[in-house]
Amino acid sequence: MPDEVSVLSPVGSGRRQASVARIDYVRVNNAIFGTRSGAVSRAVQPLVARVAADGSGRTRLTQRILGRTVSIMHLPARKLIVYSVRAD
């Protein structure tokens, strides 16, 4: 397993875009956290929503979950959310 895994997800105003972002981070969580991925995804979902709602691009949220550092950042100019999980 690499030290850090990141995924870039498109973000937009529609429900479809939100579901695409969710599918992307859930896949990362499934690969890294295994059987506990559901709990991780539930913890991360409000953070992703909060970051996506900020159009300034200055919001980056970081949280320790199950011994790993999870970071979420919005890049509004590129219409992307960056979701990364880093081993510490």
C-alpha positions in Angstrom: 0.0 0.0 0.0 1.4 3.4 -0.9 1.9 6.1 1.8 -0.8 8.3 0.3 -3.8 7.7 -2.0 -5.6 10.6 -3.6 -8.7 10.8 -5.8 -9.9 13.8 -7.8 -13.7 14.0 -8.1 -15.7 16.4 -10.3 -18.0 18.7 -8.3 -20.9 20.7 -9.6 -24.3 21.9 -8.7 -26.3 18.7 -9.6 -27.0 15.6 -7.5 -25.2 13.5 -10.1 -21.9 15.3 -9.4 -22.3 14.8 -5.6 -22.9 11.1 -6.1 -19.9 10.8 -8.4 -17.7 12.3 -5.6 -19.2 10.0 -3.1 -18.6 6.9 -5.2 -15.0 8.0 -5.6 -14.2 8.4 -2.0 -16.1 5.3 -1.0 -14.0 3.2 -3.4 -10.8 4.6 -1.8 -12.2 3.8 1.7 -13.1 0.3 0.6 -9.6 -0.4 -0.7 -7.8 1.1 2.4 -10.1 0.5 5.3 -11.7 -2.8 4.3 -14.5 -3.9 6.6 -14.6 -0.6 8.4 -15.0 1.5 5.2 -18.7 2.2 5.9 -17.9 3.9 9.2 -15.1 5.9 7.5 -17.4 7.0 4.6 -20.1 8.1 7.1 -17.5 10.2 9.0 -16.2 11.7 5.8 -19.4 12.5 4.1 -20.3 15.7 6.1 -16.7 16.9 5.6 -16.9 16.5 1.9 -20.2 18.3 1.8 -18.8 21.2 3.8 -15.8 21.5 1.6 -17.8 21.3 -1.6 -20.1 24.1 -0.4 -17.2 26.5 0.0 -16.6 28.2 -3.4 -13.5 30.1 -2.1 -11.1 27.2 -2.4 -9.7 28.0 1.0 -11.3 25.2 2.9 -9.3 22.1 3.6 -10.4 19.8 6.2 -8.2 17.1 7.8 -9.2 14.5 10.3 -7.5 11.4 11.7 -9.6 8.3 11.1 -8.5 4.8 12.1 -4.8 5.7 12.2 -4.7 7.5 8.9 -5.0 11.2 8.0 -7.9 12.0 5.7 -7.8 15.4 3.9 -10.4 17.0 1.7 -9.9 20.1 -0.4 -12.0 21.9 -3.0 -10.4 23.3 -6.1 -13.2 25.5 -7.5 -11.3 26.8 -10.5 -10.9 23.2 -11.7 -14.3 22.1 -10.3 -12.7 19.3 -8.4 -12.6 17.9 -4.9 -9.4 16.3 -3.8 -9.8 13.4 -1.3 -6.6 11.9 0.1 -5.8 9.3 2.7 -2.2 9.3 4.1 -0.6 6.7 6.3 1.2 8.1 9.4 
